[in-house]
Amino acid sequence: MSLLTTLGDTFSFAEELNSTDKLRSFLAPSALIQARQRLGEEAVGHTFGLMAQRTFAQQSFEQWCGLNILAVDGVMFRAQNTPENMQAFGCERNNKGDSPYPQIRMCSLMETSSHLLLASEFDSRKVG
């Protein structure tokens, strides 16, 4: 079974559930995290891109002079304090020493009226 077939089935299943109450009673809170870990970064990123494109194509958003209104925004997240994360992302430093948690920078392209994320990139806190 290809990834696209699986994603098509996922979209159909999600449309059937289309209710937060049904979804909450159906899935354990950890199920999404476990699925993301099994699939890996590339599959999750691909799914995110397909869902964002599909939603952006199906919805009507505010426009100005025929153009969609988009914004770029960023945020910093703390990650688990592991040697791998510390080396990959780094941490905040000041005159008292290093912060105990590595920090990940996320930069996103967002549609402004709905706050729909169209694209996101993650990197070290030193980038940007």
C-alpha positions in Angstrom: 0.0 0.0 0.0 1.5 3.4 -1.0 1.7 6.4 1.3 -0.8 8.3 -0.9 -3.4 5.5 -0.6 -2.9 5.5 3.2 -3.3 9.3 3.3 -6.5 9.1 1.2 -7.9 6.6 3.6 -6.8 8.8 6.5 -8.6 11.8 5.0 -11.8 9.7 4.5 -11.6 8.4 8.0 -11.1 11.9 9.4 -14.0 13.3 7.5 -16.2 10.5 8.9 -15.2 11.4 12.5 -15.5 15.1 11.8 -16.4 15.6 15.5 -14.0 16.3 18.3 -16.2 14.4 20.7 -16.1 11.3 18.5 -12.4 11.6 18.0 -11.6 12.1 21.7 -13.6 8.9 22.6 -11.9 7.0 19.8 -8.2 7.8 20.3 -6.0 7.6 23.4 -4.0 10.9 23.9 -0.8 9.1 23.2 -1.9 7.5 19.9 -0.9 10.5 17.7 2.5 10.7 19.3 3.1 7.0 18.9 2.0 7.1 15.3 4.2 10.1 14.5 7.2 8.2 16.0 6.4 5.1 14.0 6.0 7.0 10.7 9.1 9.2 11.1 9.8 12.8 10.2 9.6 12.6 6.4 6.1 11.0 6.4 4.7 13.4 9.0 6.1 16.4 7.1 4.6 15.1 3.8 1.2 14.6 5.5 1.4 18.1 7.0 2.1 19.5 3.5 -0.8 17.6 1.9 -3.3 18.6 4.5 -2.2 22.3 4.4 -2.5 22.3 0.6 -5.9 20.6 0.6 -7.3 23.0 3.3 -5.9 26.0 1.6 -7.4 25.0 -1.8 -10.8 24.2 -0.3 -11.3 27.2 1.9 -11.9 30.8 0.9 -9.7 33.2 2.8 -9.5 37.0 3.0 -7.7 38.6 0.2 -6.3 42.1 -0.6 -6.2 43.1 -4.3 -6.7 39.5 -5.3 -3.8 38.3 -3.2 -3.9 36.0 -0.1 -2.7 37.7 3.1 0.1 35.6 4.5 2.6 36.2 7.3 5.8 34.7 8.6 6.1 34.0 12.3 8.5 32.2 14.6 8.6 30.6 18.0 11.1 28.8 20.2 10.3 25.5 21.9 12.2 23.8 24.7 13.3 20.2 24.0 14.2 17.3 26.2 17.6 17.7 27.8 19.5 15.0 25.9 23.1 15.2 24.6 21.7 14.7 21.0 19.3 17.6 21.3 21.9 19.8 23.0 24.4 19.2 20.1 21.7 19.6 17.4 19.9 22.7 18.7 22.0 24.3 21.4 20.7 26.3 24.4 20.4 29.8 25.7 23.6 31.1 27.4 24.0 34.1 29.8 26.5 35.3 32.4 25.2 32.6 34.8 25.8 29.7 32.4 23.8 27.5 30.0 20.0 27.0 30.2 19.2 23.4 31.2 17.1 22.8 28.0 18.0 22.8 24.3 15.8 25.2 22.2 14.3 24.6 18.8 13.4 27.5 16.5 10.3 27.1 14.3 9.5 29.5 11.5 6.1 29.2 9.8 4.2 30.6 6.8 0.7 31.3 8.0 -2.6 32.5 6.4 -3.5 35.5 8.6 -7.3 35.2 8.9 -7.5 31.5 9.9 -3.9 31.1 11.2 -3.6 28.0 9.0 0.1 27.0 8.8 1.1 26.4 5.2 4.7 25.6 5.8 7.1 25.2 8.8 10.8 24.8 9.2 12.7 23.8 12.4 16.3 24.4 13.2 18.8 25.4 15.9 18.1 28.4 18.1 21.2 30.0 16.6 19.6 30.2 13.1 17.7 33.4 12.3 
